Amino acid sequence: MAYVSAMQKAIRRGLEREAMEFACELIHTSKAFHSMVCNRLEVICHTLAAP
């Protein structure tokens, strides 16, 4: 869960490379983490798109 949190913080801070590194690490770890990253990115996208 620390990597998911770190990924989200990196996204909020505009640290694209670090966010991608955390996401890739999680995606390649297990199918459960892959789903977790996808869900979290969906939530982040909806939050950023909201006026």
PDB file of N, CA, C and O in Angstrom:
ATOM      1  N   MET A   1       0.821  -1.201   0.000  1.00  0.00           N
ATOM      2  CA  MET A   1       0.000   0.000   0.000  1.00  0.00           C
ATOM      3  C   MET A   1       0.860   1.259   0.000  1.00  0.00           C
ATOM      4  O   MET A   1       0.414   2.312  -0.456  1.00  0.00           O
ATOM      5  N   ALA A   2       2.084   1.162   0.504  1.00  0.00           N
ATOM      6  CA  ALA A   2       2.965   2.325   0.529  1.00  0.00           C
ATOM      7  C   ALA A   2       3.306   2.772  -0.889  1.00  0.00           C
ATOM      8  O   ALA A   2       3.430   3.969  -1.149  1.00  0.00           O
ATOM      9  N   TYR A   3       3.458   1.819  -1.807  1.00  0.00           N
ATOM     10  CA  TYR A   3       3.785   2.170  -3.191  1.00  0.00           C
ATOM     11  C   TYR A   3       2.599   2.852  -3.864  1.00  0.00           C
ATOM     12  O   TYR A   3       2.786   3.765  -4.668  1.00  0.00           O
ATOM     13  N   VAL A   4       1.396   2.423  -3.546  1.00  0.00           N
ATOM     14  CA  VAL A   4       0.206   3.053  -4.125  1.00  0.00           C
ATOM     15  C   VAL A   4       0.107   4.489  -3.637  1.00  0.00           C
ATOM     16  O   VAL A   4      -0.181   5.398  -4.415  1.00  0.00           O
ATOM     17  N   SER A   5       0.341   4.688  -2.366  1.00  0.00           N
ATOM     18  CA  SER A   5       0.319   6.031  -1.799  1.00  0.00           C
ATOM     19  C   SER A   5       1.424   6.892  -2.398  1.00  0.00           C
ATOM     20  O   SER A   5       1.197   8.055  -2.731  1.00  0.00           O
ATOM     21  N   ALA A   6       2.610   6.326  -2.535  1.00  0.00           N
ATOM     22  CA  ALA A   6       3.729   7.069  -3.119  1.00  0.00           C
ATOM     23  C   ALA A   6       3.446   7.428  -4.572  1.00  0.00           C
ATOM     24  O   ALA A   6       3.810   8.512  -5.027  1.00  0.00           O
ATOM     25  N   MET A   7       2.799   6.523  -5.300  1.00  0.00           N
ATOM     26  CA  MET A   7       2.438   6.799  -6.685  1.00  0.00           C
ATOM     27  C   MET A   7       1.473   7.986  -6.746  1.00  0.00           C
ATOM     28  O   MET A   7       1.639   8.886  -7.569  1.00  0.00           O
ATOM     29  N   GLN A   8       0.480   7.978  -5.883  1.00  0.00           N
ATOM     30  CA  GLN A   8      -0.505   9.055  -5.876  1.00  0.00           C
ATOM     31  C   GLN A   8       0.137  10.387  -5.492  1.00  0.00           C
ATOM     32  O   GLN A   8      -0.184  11.418  -6.083  1.00  0.00           O
ATOM     33  N   LYS A   9       1.034  10.378  -4.518  1.00  0.00           N
ATOM     34  CA  LYS A   9       1.729  11.607  -4.128  1.00  0.00           C
ATOM     35  C   LYS A   9       2.582  12.135  -5.271  1.00  0.00           C
ATOM     36  O   LYS A   9       2.629  13.341  -5.510  1.00  0.00           O
ATOM     37  N   ALA A  10       3.254  11.236  -5.977  1.00  0.00           N
ATOM     38  CA  ALA A  10       4.083  11.647  -7.109  1.00  0.00           C
ATOM     39  C   ALA A  10       3.219  12.279  -8.200  1.00  0.00           C
ATOM     40  O   ALA A  10       3.624  13.260  -8.823  1.00  0.00           O
ATOM     41  N   ILE A  11       2.045  11.726  -8.430  1.00  0.00           N
ATOM     42  CA  ILE A  11       1.132  12.288  -9.429  1.00  0.00           C
ATOM     43  C   ILE A  11       0.704  13.690  -9.008  1.00  0.00           C
ATOM     44  O   ILE A  11       0.721  14.613  -9.821  1.00  0.00           O
ATOM     45  N   ARG A  12       0.322  13.855  -7.741  1.00  0.00           N
ATOM     46  CA  ARG A  12      -0.112  15.161  -7.260  1.00  0.00           C
ATOM     47  C   ARG A  12       0.994  16.199  -7.338  1.00  0.00           C
ATOM     48  O   ARG A  12       0.727  17.381  -7.558  1.00  0.00           O
ATOM     49  N   ARG A  13       2.234  15.764  -7.159  1.00  0.00           N
ATOM     50  CA  ARG A  13       3.372  16.684  -7.186  1.00  0.00           C
ATOM     51  C   ARG A  13       3.926  16.899  -8.586  1.00  0.00           C
ATOM     52  O   ARG A  13       4.848  17.692  -8.774  1.00  0.00           O
ATOM     53  N   GLY A  14       3.370  16.201  -9.567  1.00  0.00           N
ATOM     54  CA  GLY A  14       3.814  16.364 -10.944  1.00  0.00           C
ATOM     55  C   GLY A  14       5.104  15.629 -11.263  1.00  0.00           C
ATOM     56  O   GLY A  14       5.789  15.970 -12.227  1.00  0.00           O
ATOM     57  N   LEU A  15       5.441  14.630 -10.469  1.00  0.00           N
ATOM     58  CA  LEU A  15       6.656  13.839 -10.675  1.00  0.00           C
ATOM     59  C   LEU A  15       6.309  12.628 -11.534  1.00  0.00           C
ATOM     60  O   LEU A  15       6.090  11.528 -11.026  1.00  0.00           O
ATOM     61  N   GLU A  16       6.265  12.850 -12.829  1.00  0.00           N
ATOM     62  CA  GLU A  16       5.777  11.833 -13.761  1.00  0.00           C
ATOM     63  C   GLU A  16       6.622  10.569 -13.756  1.00  0.00           C
ATOM     64  O   GLU A  16       6.085   9.462 -13.708  1.00  0.00           O
ATOM     65  N   ARG A  17       7.931  10.725 -13.806  1.00  0.00           N
ATOM     66  CA  ARG A  17       8.808   9.550 -13.874  1.00  0.00           C
ATOM     67  C   ARG A  17       8.669   8.685 -12.617  1.00  0.00           C
ATOM     68  O   ARG A  17       8.571   7.462 -12.707  1.00  0.00           O
ATOM     69  N   GLU A  18       8.661   9.326 -11.455  1.00  0.00           N
ATOM     70  CA  GLU A  18       8.537   8.579 -10.212  1.00  0.00           C
ATOM     71  C   GLU A  18       7.189   7.869 -10.124  1.00  0.00           C
ATOM     72  O   GLU A  18       7.114   6.724  -9.679  1.00  0.00           O
ATOM     73  N   ALA A  19       6.127   8.550 -10.547  1.00  0.00           N
ATOM     74  CA  ALA A  19       4.797   7.940 -10.542  1.00  0.00           C
ATOM     75  C   ALA A  19       4.758   6.710 -11.445  1.00  0.00           C
ATOM     76  O   ALA A  19       4.183   5.682 -11.088  1.00  0.00           O
ATOM     77  N   MET A  20       5.377   6.832 -12.617  1.00  0.00           N
ATOM     78  CA  MET A  20       5.404   5.710 -13.548  1.00  0.00           C
ATOM     79  C   MET A  20       6.218   4.554 -12.986  1.00  0.00           C
ATOM     80  O   MET A  20       5.841   3.394 -13.154  1.00  0.00           O
ATOM     81  N   GLU A  21       7.321   4.853 -12.327  1.00  0.00           N
ATOM     82  CA  GLU A  21       8.146   3.793 -11.740  1.00  0.00           C
ATOM     83  C   GLU A  21       7.367   3.029 -10.666  1.00  0.00           C
ATOM     84  O   GLU A  21       7.413   1.800 -10.621  1.00  0.00           O
ATOM     85  N   PHE A  22       6.655   3.757  -9.804  1.00  0.00           N
ATOM     86  CA  PHE A  22       5.845   3.090  -8.781  1.00  0.00           C
ATOM     87  C   PHE A  22       4.743   2.255  -9.425  1.00  0.00           C
ATOM     88  O   PHE A  22       4.497   1.123  -9.008  1.00  0.00           O
ATOM     89  N   ALA A  23       4.083   2.806 -10.431  1.00  0.00           N
ATOM     90  CA  ALA A  23       2.995   2.084 -11.105  1.00  0.00           C
ATOM     91  C   ALA A  23       3.518   0.816 -11.778  1.00  0.00           C
ATOM     92  O   ALA A  23       2.908  -0.247 -11.659  1.00  0.00           O
ATOM     93  N   CYS A  24       4.629   0.921 -12.475  1.00  0.00           N
ATOM     94  CA  CYS A  24       5.199  -0.254 -13.158  1.00  0.00           C
ATOM     95  C   CYS A  24       5.609  -1.328 -12.164  1.00  0.00           C
ATOM     96  O   CYS A  24       5.379  -2.515 -12.394  1.00  0.00           O
ATOM     97  N   GLU A  25       6.210  -0.916 -11.072  1.00  0.00           N
ATOM     98  CA  GLU A  25       6.619  -1.878 -10.043  1.00  0.00           C
ATOM     99  C   GLU A  25       5.403  -2.627  -9.500  1.00  0.00           C
ATOM    100  O   GLU A  25       5.446  -3.846  -9.332  1.00  0.00           O
ATOM    101  N   LEU A  26       4.332  -1.905  -9.228  1.00  0.00           N
ATOM    102  CA  LEU A  26       3.122  -2.535  -8.702  1.00  0.00           C
ATOM    103  C   LEU A  26       2.460  -3.442  -9.736  1.00  0.00           C
ATOM    104  O   LEU A  26       2.023  -4.547  -9.413  1.00  0.00           O
ATOM    105  N   ILE A  27       2.388  -2.976 -10.964  1.00  0.00           N
ATOM    106  CA  ILE A  27       1.721  -3.747 -12.017  1.00  0.00           C
ATOM    107  C   ILE A  27       2.418  -5.079 -12.247  1.00  0.00           C
ATOM    108  O   ILE A  27       1.763  -6.091 -12.492  1.00  0.00           O
ATOM    109  N   HIS A  28       3.744  -5.083 -12.169  1.00  0.00           N
ATOM    110  CA  HIS A  28       4.494  -6.309 -12.422  1.00  0.00           C
ATOM    111  C   HIS A  28       4.602  -7.214 -11.200  1.00  0.00           C
ATOM    112  O   HIS A  28       5.111  -8.330 -11.306  1.00  0.00           O
ATOM    113  N   THR A  29       4.132  -6.753 -10.041  1.00  0.00           N
ATOM    114  CA  THR A  29       4.235  -7.543  -8.815  1.00  0.00           C
ATOM    115  C   THR A  29       3.198  -8.656  -8.774  1.00  0.00           C
ATOM    116  O   THR A  29       3.536  -9.822  -8.570  1.00  0.00           O
ATOM    117  N   SER A  30       1.933  -8.293  -8.969  1.00  0.00           N
ATOM    118  CA  SER A  30       0.871  -9.299  -8.926  1.00  0.00           C
ATOM    119  C   SER A  30      -0.375  -8.770  -9.619  1.00  0.00           C
ATOM    120  O   SER A  30      -0.500  -7.576  -9.889  1.00  0.00           O
ATOM    121  N   LYS A  31      -1.284  -9.682  -9.896  1.00  0.00           N
ATOM    122  CA  LYS A  31      -2.532  -9.302 -10.553  1.00  0.00           C
ATOM    123  C   LYS A  31      -3.387  -8.424  -9.636  1.00  0.00           C
ATOM    124  O   LYS A  31      -4.076  -7.519 -10.107  1.00  0.00           O
ATOM    125  N   ALA A  32      -3.342  -8.689  -8.342  1.00  0.00           N
ATOM    126  CA  ALA A  32      -4.113  -7.893  -7.388  1.00  0.00           C
ATOM    127  C   ALA A  32      -3.618  -6.443  -7.360  1.00  0.00           C
ATOM    128  O   ALA A  32      -4.422  -5.510  -7.337  1.00  0.00           O
ATOM    129  N   PHE A  33      -2.299  -6.259  -7.362  1.00  0.00           N
ATOM    130  CA  PHE A  33      -1.749  -4.908  -7.373  1.00  0.00           C
ATOM    131  C   PHE A  33      -2.031  -4.219  -8.704  1.00  0.00           C
ATOM    132  O   PHE A  33      -2.238  -3.006  -8.752  1.00  0.00           O
ATOM    133  N   HIS A  34      -2.037  -4.994  -9.779  1.00  0.00           N
ATOM    134  CA  HIS A  34      -2.373  -4.437 -11.096  1.00  0.00           C
ATOM    135  C   HIS A  34      -3.778  -3.840 -11.059  1.00  0.00           C
ATOM    136  O   HIS A  34      -3.996  -2.719 -11.520  1.00  0.00           O
ATOM    137  N   SER A  35      -4.715  -4.584 -10.514  1.00  0.00           N
ATOM    138  CA  SER A  35      -6.092  -4.098 -10.407  1.00  0.00           C
ATOM    139  C   SER A  35      -6.172  -2.881  -9.494  1.00  0.00           C
ATOM    140  O   SER A  35      -6.912  -1.937  -9.770  1.00  0.00           O
ATOM    141  N   MET A  36      -5.411  -2.908  -8.412  1.00  0.00           N
ATOM    142  CA  MET A  36      -5.412  -1.800  -7.460  1.00  0.00           C
ATOM    143  C   MET A  36      -4.896  -0.517  -8.125  1.00  0.00           C
ATOM    144  O   MET A  36      -5.459   0.560  -7.927  1.00  0.00           O
ATOM    145  N   VAL A  37      -3.828  -0.641  -8.909  1.00  0.00           N
ATOM    146  CA  VAL A  37      -3.265   0.525  -9.601  1.00  0.00           C
ATOM    147  C   VAL A  37      -4.277   1.068 -10.609  1.00  0.00           C
ATOM    148  O   VAL A  37      -4.480   2.279 -10.697  1.00  0.00           O
ATOM    149  N   CYS A  38      -4.900   0.189 -11.356  1.00  0.00           N
ATOM    150  CA  CYS A  38      -5.889   0.627 -12.354  1.00  0.00           C
ATOM    151  C   CYS A  38      -7.054   1.355 -11.687  1.00  0.00           C
ATOM    152  O   CYS A  38      -7.496   2.398 -12.170  1.00  0.00           O
ATOM    153  N   ASN A  39      -7.541   0.816 -10.600  1.00  0.00           N
ATOM    154  CA  ASN A  39      -8.641   1.450  -9.879  1.00  0.00           C
ATOM    155  C   ASN A  39      -8.227   2.803  -9.319  1.00  0.00           C
ATOM    156  O   ASN A  39      -8.981   3.771  -9.412  1.00  0.00           O
ATOM    157  N   ARG A  40      -7.044   2.877  -8.745  1.00  0.00           N
ATOM    158  CA  ARG A  40      -6.565   4.131  -8.161  1.00  0.00           C
ATOM    159  C   ARG A  40      -6.374   5.188  -9.240  1.00  0.00           C
ATOM    160  O   ARG A  40      -6.730   6.349  -9.039  1.00  0.00           O
ATOM    161  N   LEU A  41      -5.811   4.794 -10.391  1.00  0.00           N
ATOM    162  CA  LEU A  41      -5.620   5.748 -11.480  1.00  0.00           C
ATOM    163  C   LEU A  41      -6.950   6.248 -12.012  1.00  0.00           C
ATOM    164  O   LEU A  41      -7.066   7.410 -12.404  1.00  0.00           O
ATOM    165  N   GLU A  42      -7.957   5.377 -12.030  1.00  0.00           N
ATOM    166  CA  GLU A  42      -9.286   5.803 -12.466  1.00  0.00           C
ATOM    167  C   GLU A  42      -9.855   6.861 -11.520  1.00  0.00           C
ATOM    168  O   GLU A  42     -10.412   7.863 -11.966  1.00  0.00           O
ATOM    169  N   VAL A  43      -9.713   6.637 -10.227  1.00  0.00           N
ATOM    170  CA  VAL A  43     -10.188   7.597  -9.234  1.00  0.00           C
ATOM    171  C   VAL A  43      -9.446   8.921  -9.366  1.00  0.00           C
ATOM    172  O   VAL A  43     -10.055   9.988  -9.301  1.00  0.00           O
ATOM    173  N   ILE A  44      -8.132   8.852  -9.551  1.00  0.00           N
ATOM    174  CA  ILE A  44      -7.331  10.069  -9.705  1.00  0.00           C
ATOM    175  C   ILE A  44      -7.759  10.844 -10.941  1.00  0.00           C
ATOM    176  O   ILE A  44      -7.865  12.070 -10.900  1.00  0.00           O
ATOM    177  N   CYS A  45      -8.004  10.137 -12.039  1.00  0.00           N
ATOM    178  CA  CYS A  45      -8.425  10.807 -13.269  1.00  0.00           C
ATOM    179  C   CYS A  45      -9.773  11.497 -13.095  1.00  0.00           C
ATOM    180  O   CYS A  45      -9.964  12.613 -13.577  1.00  0.00           O
ATOM    181  N   HIS A  46     -10.694  10.850 -12.421  1.00  0.00           N
ATOM    182  CA  HIS A  46     -12.010  11.455 -12.190  1.00  0.00           C
ATOM    183  C   HIS A  46     -11.879  12.665 -11.286  1.00  0.00           C
ATOM    184  O   HIS A  46     -12.578  13.661 -11.476  1.00  0.00           O
ATOM    185  N   THR A  47     -10.994  12.591 -10.308  1.00  0.00           N
ATOM    186  CA  THR A  47     -10.795  13.707  -9.384  1.00  0.00           C
ATOM    187  C   THR A  47     -10.175  14.896 -10.099  1.00  0.00           C
ATOM    188  O   THR A  47     -10.580  16.037  -9.874  1.00  0.00           O
ATOM    189  N   LEU A  48      -9.202  14.640 -10.954  1.00  0.00           N
ATOM    190  CA  LEU A  48      -8.549  15.724 -11.691  1.00  0.00           C
ATOM    191  C   LEU A  48      -9.461  16.343 -12.740  1.00  0.00           C
ATOM    192  O   LEU A  48      -9.332  17.525 -13.056  1.00  0.00           O
ATOM    193  N   ALA A  49     -10.384  15.551 -13.280  1.00  0.00           N
ATOM    194  CA  ALA A  49     -11.270  16.037 -14.328  1.00  0.00           C
ATOM    195  C   ALA A  49     -12.467  16.826 -13.762  1.00  0.00           C
ATOM    196  O   ALA A  49     -13.125  17.564 -14.496  1.00  0.00           O
ATOM    197  N   ALA A  50     -12.743  16.672 -12.477  1.00  0.00           N
ATOM    198  CA  ALA A  50     -13.884  17.348 -11.869  1.00  0.00           C
ATOM    199  C   ALA A  50     -13.613  18.851 -11.786  1.00  0.00           C
ATOM    200  O   ALA A  50     -12.504  19.265 -11.448  1.00  0.00           O
ATOM    201  N   PRO A  51     -14.618  19.662 -12.093  1.00  0.00           N
ATOM    202  CA  PRO A  51     -14.430  21.127 -12.044  1.00  0.00           C
ATOM    203  C   PRO A  51     -14.314  21.645 -10.631  1.00  0.00           C
ATOM    204  O   PRO A  51     -14.153  22.848 -10.425  1.00  0.00           O
TER     205      PRO A  51
END
